[in-house]
Amino acid sequence: MSSFPKGFLWGAATAPHQVEGGNIASDMWRSEWSEGSPFHEPSGDACDHYHRYPEDIATLAGLGLNAYRFGVEWARIEPEDGFFSRAALDHYRRMVGTCLEQGVKPVVTYNHFTTPRWFASAGGWDGPGAADRFARYAARVTEHIGDLVPWVCTINEANLISLMVHTRFAPAASREDSLGLSEHTGLPDPQAPAPPPVGWPSYNLEVMAKAHRKAVDAIKSGPGNPAVGWTLALVDLQAAEGGEARCAAARQATLLDWLQVSRDDDFVGVQSYTRERIGPGGLLPVPEGAATTQTGWEVYPPALGHSVRLAAEQTGVPVLVTENGMATDDDDARISYTRAALEGLAGCVADGVDVRGYLHWTLLDNFEWTSGYAMTFGLIAVDRTTFARTVKPSARWLGEVARAGGPF
Protein backbone atom coordinates (compact mmCIF):
# COMPACT_ATOMS: atom_id res chain seq x y z
CA MET A 1 0.00 0.00 0.00
CA SER A 2 1.30 3.46 -0.91
CA SER A 3 2.50 5.70 1.90
CA PHE A 4 1.64 8.78 -0.16
CA PRO A 5 -1.62 10.18 -1.56
CA LYS A 6 -2.83 9.77 -5.12
CA GLY A 7 -1.39 12.45 -7.37
CA PHE A 8 1.74 12.85 -5.24
CA LEU A 9 4.57 14.45 -7.21
CA TRP A 10 7.76 12.41 -7.45
CA GLY A 11 10.54 14.15 -9.28
CA ALA A 12 13.82 15.99 -9.38
CA ALA A 13 14.89 19.61 -9.55
CA THR A 14 17.46 21.77 -11.34
CA ALA A 15 18.32 25.47 -11.58
CA PRO A 16 18.93 27.09 -14.97
CA HIS A 17 22.35 28.61 -14.31
CA GLN A 18 23.61 25.35 -12.86
CA VAL A 19 22.67 23.18 -15.83
CA GLU A 20 21.92 25.21 -18.98
CA GLY A 21 25.32 26.68 -19.86
CA GLY A 22 26.21 29.95 -21.55
CA ASN A 23 24.23 32.21 -19.24
CA ILE A 24 26.29 35.18 -20.34
CA ALA A 25 23.82 37.98 -19.50
CA SER A 26 23.64 36.98 -15.84
CA ASP A 27 25.27 38.49 -12.80
CA MET A 28 26.86 35.14 -11.87
CA TRP A 29 28.57 34.73 -15.23
CA ARG A 30 30.17 38.14 -14.84
CA SER A 31 31.28 37.29 -11.30
CA GLU A 32 32.70 33.93 -12.35
CA TRP A 33 34.98 35.58 -14.90
CA SER A 34 36.01 38.58 -12.79
CA GLU A 35 39.50 39.05 -11.37
CA GLY A 36 39.75 37.45 -7.94
CA SER A 37 36.49 35.59 -8.45
CA PRO A 38 35.42 33.44 -5.48
CA PHE A 39 34.20 30.79 -7.92
CA HIS A 40 36.43 27.72 -8.16
CA GLU A 41 35.75 27.64 -11.89
CA PRO A 42 33.29 29.24 -14.30
CA SER A 43 30.02 27.56 -15.22
CA GLY A 44 30.85 27.54 -18.94
CA ASP A 45 28.61 25.15 -20.83
CA ALA A 46 27.39 23.57 -17.57
CA CYS A 47 25.44 20.41 -18.53
CA ASP A 48 24.25 21.86 -21.86
CA HIS A 49 20.74 21.27 -20.58
CA TYR A 50 19.56 24.25 -22.64
CA HIS A 51 19.94 22.06 -25.72
CA ARG A 52 19.66 18.59 -24.15
CA TYR A 53 16.52 19.08 -22.09
CA PRO A 54 14.42 16.72 -24.29
CA GLU A 55 16.81 13.87 -23.49
CA ASP A 56 16.92 14.74 -19.80
CA ILE A 57 13.15 15.03 -19.41
CA ALA A 58 12.64 11.76 -21.29
CA THR A 59 15.13 10.06 -18.97
CA LEU A 60 13.36 11.44 -15.91
CA ALA A 61 10.02 10.18 -17.18
CA GLY A 62 11.47 6.82 -18.13
CA LEU A 63 12.70 6.33 -14.58
CA GLY A 64 9.12 6.57 -13.34
CA LEU A 65 9.23 10.14 -12.03
CA ASN A 66 6.23 12.34 -12.76
CA ALA A 67 7.42 15.87 -11.96
CA TYR A 68 10.31 18.12 -12.92
CA ARG A 69 11.17 21.36 -11.18
CA PHE A 70 13.22 23.62 -13.40
CA GLY A 71 13.81 27.34 -13.65
CA VAL A 72 13.32 29.92 -16.34
CA GLU A 73 16.35 32.19 -16.54
CA TRP A 74 15.54 35.87 -16.04
CA ALA A 75 18.85 36.94 -17.62
CA ARG A 76 17.95 35.13 -20.85
CA ILE A 77 14.36 36.35 -20.93
CA GLU A 78 15.13 40.00 -20.06
CA PRO A 79 18.84 40.48 -20.88
CA GLU A 80 18.39 44.27 -20.91
CA ASP A 81 16.00 46.31 -18.80
CA GLY A 82 12.64 46.23 -20.55
CA PHE A 83 13.68 44.02 -23.49
CA PHE A 84 12.02 40.60 -23.40
CA SER A 85 13.39 37.89 -25.66
CA ARG A 86 10.58 36.11 -27.50
CA ALA A 87 13.09 33.42 -28.49
CA ALA A 88 13.91 32.68 -24.84
CA LEU A 89 10.24 32.67 -23.85
CA ASP A 90 9.47 30.28 -26.71
CA HIS A 91 12.30 28.02 -25.55
CA TYR A 92 10.81 27.69 -22.09
CA ARG A 93 7.35 27.08 -23.49
CA ARG A 94 8.86 24.20 -25.47
CA MET A 95 10.40 22.85 -22.26
CA VAL A 96 7.04 22.95 -20.52
CA GLY A 97 5.47 21.27 -23.54
CA THR A 98 8.08 18.52 -23.49
CA CYS A 99 7.29 17.82 -19.85
CA LEU A 100 3.59 17.52 -20.61
CA GLU A 101 4.23 15.27 -23.61
CA GLN A 102 6.23 12.96 -21.33
CA GLY A 103 3.54 12.88 -18.66
CA VAL A 104 5.66 15.02 -16.34
CA LYS A 105 4.20 17.87 -14.26
CA PRO A 106 6.34 21.01 -14.68
CA VAL A 107 7.14 22.94 -11.50
CA VAL A 108 8.61 26.22 -12.74
CA THR A 109 10.84 28.54 -10.70
CA TYR A 110 10.93 32.15 -11.88
CA ASN A 111 14.11 33.12 -10.02
CA HIS A 112 16.79 30.72 -8.79
CA PHE A 113 19.51 33.08 -7.46
CA THR A 114 20.77 34.46 -10.79
CA THR A 115 19.54 37.82 -12.05
CA PRO A 116 20.29 39.90 -15.15
CA ARG A 117 23.46 41.99 -14.94
CA TRP A 118 21.48 45.19 -15.26
CA PHE A 119 19.30 44.23 -12.28
CA ALA A 120 22.28 43.41 -10.06
CA SER A 121 24.05 46.63 -11.13
CA ALA A 122 20.95 48.63 -10.14
CA GLY A 123 21.19 47.37 -6.57
CA GLY A 124 19.64 43.93 -6.95
CA TRP A 125 16.68 43.17 -4.74
CA ASP A 126 17.47 46.17 -2.54
CA GLY A 127 17.55 48.53 -5.50
CA PRO A 128 14.79 51.03 -6.32
CA GLY A 129 11.86 49.49 -8.13
CA ALA A 130 13.20 45.93 -7.78
CA ALA A 131 9.86 44.43 -6.79
CA ASP A 132 8.09 46.11 -9.71
CA ARG A 133 10.75 44.91 -12.16
CA PHE A 134 10.42 41.35 -10.89
CA ALA A 135 6.63 41.54 -11.13
CA ARG A 136 6.89 42.85 -14.70
CA TYR A 137 9.13 39.91 -15.58
CA ALA A 138 6.80 37.45 -13.82
CA ALA A 139 3.85 38.82 -15.77
CA ARG A 140 5.63 38.35 -19.12
CA VAL A 141 6.67 34.79 -18.29
CA THR A 142 3.15 33.93 -17.15
CA GLU A 143 1.65 35.41 -20.32
CA HIS A 144 3.79 32.97 -22.27
CA ILE A 145 3.58 29.74 -20.26
CA GLY A 146 0.97 30.23 -17.54
CA ASP A 147 -1.73 28.35 -19.41
CA LEU A 148 0.41 25.18 -19.31
CA VAL A 149 2.04 25.31 -15.88
CA PRO A 150 0.39 23.82 -12.76
CA TRP A 151 3.03 24.93 -10.21
CA VAL A 152 5.08 28.14 -9.95
CA CYS A 153 7.78 29.01 -7.42
CA THR A 154 8.43 32.75 -7.52
CA ILE A 155 11.78 32.96 -5.70
CA ASN A 156 14.13 30.17 -4.67
CA GLU A 157 15.31 30.15 -1.04
CA ALA A 158 14.34 33.76 -0.45
CA ASN A 159 15.67 33.50 3.12
CA LEU A 160 19.14 32.22 2.17
CA ILE A 161 21.13 35.33 3.01
CA SER A 162 19.10 35.96 6.15
CA LEU A 163 20.05 32.46 7.24
CA MET A 164 23.72 33.17 6.64
CA VAL A 165 23.65 36.57 8.32
CA HIS A 166 21.88 35.39 11.46
CA THR A 167 23.50 31.97 11.93
CA ARG A 168 26.70 31.98 9.85
CA PHE A 169 25.43 28.84 8.12
CA ALA A 170 27.26 28.30 4.82
CA PRO A 171 24.99 26.67 2.22
CA ALA A 172 26.36 24.94 -0.85
CA ALA A 173 24.88 27.76 -2.90
CA SER A 174 27.52 30.20 -1.75
CA ARG A 175 30.43 30.23 0.62
CA GLU A 176 30.48 33.25 2.89
CA ASP A 177 33.59 34.68 1.24
CA SER A 178 31.84 34.85 -2.12
CA LEU A 179 29.37 37.33 -0.68
CA GLY A 180 32.00 39.58 0.88
CA LEU A 181 30.47 39.17 4.33
CA SER A 182 32.28 40.38 7.40
CA GLU A 183 33.49 37.58 9.67
CA HIS A 184 32.03 39.25 12.75
CA THR A 185 28.77 40.86 11.64
CA GLY A 186 27.67 38.80 8.67
CA LEU A 187 26.98 42.07 6.82
CA PRO A 188 28.80 43.36 3.73
CA ASP A 189 32.43 44.03 4.62
CA PRO A 190 33.45 47.61 3.71
CA GLN A 191 37.11 46.52 3.63
CA ALA A 192 36.49 43.72 1.14
CA PRO A 193 37.38 44.34 -2.52
CA ALA A 194 34.32 45.23 -4.56
CA PRO A 195 33.44 42.33 -6.87
CA PRO A 196 30.95 42.74 -9.70
CA PRO A 197 27.47 43.01 -8.17
CA VAL A 198 25.51 39.78 -7.81
CA GLY A 199 21.78 39.74 -7.15
CA TRP A 200 21.66 37.29 -4.27
CA PRO A 201 18.41 37.53 -2.28
CA SER A 202 18.29 40.39 0.21
CA TYR A 203 18.56 39.47 3.89
CA ASN A 204 15.72 41.95 4.42
CA LEU A 205 12.44 40.06 4.79
CA GLU A 206 10.31 43.05 3.80
CA VAL A 207 12.22 43.47 0.54
CA MET A 208 11.86 39.85 -0.53
CA ALA A 209 8.27 39.53 0.68
CA LYS A 210 7.28 42.61 -1.34
CA ALA A 211 8.85 41.18 -4.51
CA HIS A 212 7.19 37.82 -3.92
CA ARG A 213 3.77 39.33 -3.24
CA LYS A 214 3.85 41.53 -6.35
CA ALA A 215 4.95 38.56 -8.45
CA VAL A 216 2.13 36.43 -7.06
CA ASP A 217 -0.38 39.12 -8.01
CA ALA A 218 1.08 39.33 -11.52
CA ILE A 219 0.96 35.56 -11.97
CA LYS A 220 -2.59 35.29 -10.65
CA SER A 221 -3.65 37.99 -13.12
CA GLY A 222 -2.30 36.01 -16.06
CA PRO A 223 -3.53 32.97 -17.98
CA GLY A 224 -3.98 29.56 -16.38
CA ASN A 225 -4.44 28.81 -12.73
CA PRO A 226 -1.09 27.67 -11.34
CA ALA A 227 -0.52 27.07 -7.65
CA VAL A 228 1.94 29.77 -6.58
CA GLY A 229 4.37 29.94 -3.67
CA TRP A 230 8.03 30.53 -2.90
CA THR A 231 10.69 28.18 -1.56
CA LEU A 232 12.62 28.53 1.67
CA ALA A 233 15.87 27.03 2.95
CA LEU A 234 14.75 25.29 6.13
CA VAL A 235 17.81 24.17 8.04
CA ASP A 236 16.75 22.14 11.08
CA LEU A 237 18.04 24.49 13.80
CA GLN A 238 18.44 22.72 17.15
CA ALA A 239 19.43 24.19 20.50
CA ALA A 240 22.34 22.66 22.37
CA GLU A 241 22.68 23.17 26.11
CA GLY A 242 22.92 26.88 26.86
CA GLY A 243 21.95 27.86 23.33
CA GLU A 244 18.19 27.87 23.74
CA ALA A 245 17.71 31.64 23.58
CA ARG A 246 20.10 32.12 20.71
CA CYS A 247 18.53 29.26 18.75
CA ALA A 248 15.01 30.60 19.34
CA ALA A 249 16.06 34.03 18.05
CA ALA A 250 17.72 32.52 14.97
CA ARG A 251 14.69 30.34 14.21
CA GLN A 252 12.41 33.36 14.46
CA ALA A 253 14.51 35.61 12.22
CA THR A 254 15.52 33.08 9.58
CA LEU A 255 12.65 30.59 9.45
CA LEU A 256 9.45 31.53 11.27
CA ASP A 257 9.15 35.13 10.09
CA TRP A 258 9.69 34.04 6.48
CA LEU A 259 7.22 31.17 6.76
CA GLN A 260 4.52 33.63 7.80
CA VAL A 261 4.66 35.15 4.32
CA SER A 262 3.48 31.83 2.88
CA ARG A 263 0.23 31.87 4.82
CA ASP A 264 -1.41 33.69 1.90
CA ASP A 265 0.03 31.36 -0.76
CA ASP A 266 -1.18 28.15 -2.40
CA PHE A 267 1.76 26.18 -1.01
CA VAL A 268 5.21 26.57 0.50
CA GLY A 269 8.31 24.99 -1.01
CA VAL A 270 10.51 23.30 1.59
CA GLN A 271 14.22 22.83 0.90
CA SER A 272 15.94 20.88 3.64
CA TYR A 273 19.21 18.97 3.81
CA THR A 274 20.65 18.93 7.31
CA ARG A 275 20.55 20.27 10.84
CA GLU A 276 22.68 22.85 12.65
CA ARG A 277 23.13 22.89 16.42
CA ILE A 278 23.34 26.26 18.14
CA GLY A 279 25.13 26.76 21.43
CA PRO A 280 25.57 29.89 23.56
CA GLY A 281 28.31 31.10 21.21
CA GLY A 282 26.58 30.29 17.94
CA LEU A 283 26.81 27.38 15.53
CA LEU A 284 28.53 24.26 16.85
CA PRO A 285 30.72 21.98 14.75
CA VAL A 286 29.38 18.72 13.39
CA PRO A 287 29.35 16.14 16.21
CA GLU A 288 32.53 14.11 16.42
CA GLY A 289 32.25 10.91 14.43
CA ALA A 290 29.19 12.01 12.46
CA ALA A 291 29.20 11.36 8.72
CA THR A 292 29.43 14.43 6.51
CA THR A 293 28.71 15.22 2.87
CA GLN A 294 31.00 16.81 0.29
CA THR A 295 29.66 20.18 1.44
CA GLY A 296 30.76 19.47 5.01
CA TRP A 297 27.19 19.18 6.27
CA GLU A 298 26.21 16.52 8.75
CA VAL A 299 24.35 13.59 7.19
CA TYR A 300 21.07 14.05 9.03
CA PRO A 301 18.01 12.71 7.15
CA PRO A 302 15.47 13.55 9.91
CA ALA A 303 15.90 17.23 8.98
CA LEU A 304 13.39 16.82 6.17
CA GLY A 305 10.53 15.55 8.31
CA HIS A 306 11.25 18.13 11.00
CA SER A 307 11.27 20.96 8.46
CA VAL A 308 8.09 19.82 6.72
CA ARG A 309 6.23 19.69 10.04
CA LEU A 310 7.49 23.16 10.94
CA ALA A 311 6.41 24.59 7.59
CA ALA A 312 2.96 23.05 7.84
CA GLU A 313 2.44 24.26 11.41
CA GLN A 314 3.57 27.81 10.66
CA THR A 315 1.84 28.36 7.32
CA GLY A 316 -1.30 26.23 7.30
CA VAL A 317 -0.85 25.64 3.56
CA PRO A 318 0.19 22.52 1.61
CA VAL A 319 3.88 21.66 1.54
CA LEU A 320 5.86 20.78 -1.57
CA VAL A 321 9.38 19.45 -0.97
CA THR A 322 11.21 21.35 -3.68
CA GLU A 323 14.73 20.21 -2.71
CA ASN A 324 16.30 17.46 -0.63
CA GLY A 325 19.43 15.50 -1.38
CA MET A 326 23.06 14.83 -0.64
CA ALA A 327 26.40 15.82 -2.15
CA THR A 328 28.39 12.60 -2.32
CA ASP A 329 30.33 10.38 -4.71
CA ASP A 330 28.97 7.33 -2.83
CA ASP A 331 25.66 6.52 -4.49
CA ASP A 332 24.80 3.89 -1.89
CA ALA A 333 25.06 6.63 0.73
CA ARG A 334 22.72 8.80 -1.37
CA ILE A 335 20.15 6.01 -1.42
CA SER A 336 20.46 5.44 2.33
CA TYR A 337 20.08 9.15 3.07
CA THR A 338 17.09 9.56 0.76
CA ARG A 339 15.40 6.43 2.09
CA ALA A 340 15.65 7.75 5.65
CA ALA A 341 14.46 11.21 4.60
CA LEU A 342 11.45 9.72 2.82
CA GLU A 343 10.60 7.61 5.87
CA GLY A 344 10.39 10.86 7.82
CA LEU A 345 8.25 12.40 5.09
CA ALA A 346 5.93 9.39 5.11
CA GLY A 347 5.55 9.90 8.85
CA CYS A 348 4.41 13.46 8.18
CA VAL A 349 1.79 12.23 5.71
CA ALA A 350 0.62 9.55 8.14
CA ASP A 351 0.11 12.26 10.75
CA GLY A 352 -2.08 14.27 8.40
CA VAL A 353 0.41 16.82 7.07
CA ASP A 354 -0.66 17.94 3.57
CA VAL A 355 2.45 17.10 1.53
CA ARG A 356 2.01 17.36 -2.23
CA GLY A 357 5.33 16.08 -3.55
CA TYR A 358 9.02 15.28 -3.24
CA LEU A 359 11.49 16.77 -5.73
CA HIS A 360 15.04 15.49 -5.27
CA TRP A 361 18.03 17.77 -5.58
CA THR A 362 19.22 17.24 -8.15
CA LEU A 363 18.59 15.61 -11.51
CA LEU A 364 22.11 16.15 -12.89
CA ASP A 365 25.56 16.53 -11.39
CA ASN A 366 25.96 20.23 -12.06
CA PHE A 367 27.61 23.56 -11.34
CA GLU A 368 27.41 24.03 -7.58
CA TRP A 369 28.10 27.75 -7.49
CA THR A 370 31.43 28.70 -5.89
CA SER A 371 32.42 25.03 -5.62
CA GLY A 372 32.21 24.55 -9.38
CA TYR A 373 31.69 20.97 -10.44
CA ALA A 374 33.26 19.35 -7.37
CA MET A 375 29.98 18.68 -5.55
CA THR A 376 27.93 15.81 -6.95
CA PHE A 377 24.29 15.96 -5.85
CA GLY A 378 22.93 14.39 -9.04
CA LEU A 379 20.87 11.31 -9.77
CA ILE A 380 22.54 11.36 -13.19
CA ALA A 381 26.27 11.84 -13.82
CA VAL A 382 27.41 14.16 -16.61
CA ASP A 383 30.71 13.74 -18.46
CA ARG A 384 32.45 17.11 -18.25
CA THR A 385 33.90 16.77 -21.77
CA THR A 386 31.18 15.09 -23.83
CA PHE A 387 28.09 15.85 -21.68
CA ALA A 388 27.19 12.15 -21.87
CA ARG A 389 24.69 11.21 -19.19
CA THR A 390 25.03 8.14 -16.95
CA VAL A 391 22.02 7.21 -14.84
CA LYS A 392 23.06 6.31 -11.30
CA PRO A 393 21.54 3.46 -9.25
CA SER A 394 19.99 6.09 -6.96
CA ALA A 395 17.93 7.40 -9.88
CA ARG A 396 16.58 3.94 -10.68
CA TRP A 397 15.87 3.33 -6.99
CA LEU A 398 13.95 6.60 -6.65
CA GLY A 399 11.99 5.78 -9.79
CA GLU A 400 10.98 2.44 -8.30
CA VAL A 401 9.86 4.18 -5.11
CA ALA A 402 7.86 6.64 -7.19
CA ARG A 403 6.12 3.90 -9.15
CA ALA A 404 5.18 2.07 -5.95
CA GLY A 405 4.64 5.14 -3.75
CA GLY A 406 6.78 3.40 -1.11
CA PRO A 407 7.90 1.41 0.83
CA PHE A 408 11.51 2.44 0.63
ABEGO torsion letter per residue (X at the ends): XBABBBGBBBBBBBBAAAAAEGBAABAAAAAAABBGBABABBAEAEAGAAAAAAAAAAAAAAAGBABBBBBBBAAAABABBGBBBAAAAAAAAAAAAAAAAAGBBBBBBABBGBBBAAAAAAGEAABBGAAAAAAAAAAAAAAAAAAABABBBABBGAAAAAAAAAAGBBBAABBAAAAGBBAAAGBBBAABBBBBBBBBBBABAAAAAAAAAAAAAAAAABBEBBBBBBBBBBBBBBBBBGAAAAAAAAAAAAAAAAAAAAAABABBBBBBABBBBBBAAEBBBBBBGBBBBAAGBBBBAAAAAAAAAAAAAAAGBBBBBABBEBBBABAAAAAAAAAAAAAAAAAAAAAGBBBABBBBOBABBBBBEAAEAABBABABBBBAAAGBBBBBAAAAAAAAAAAAGOBX
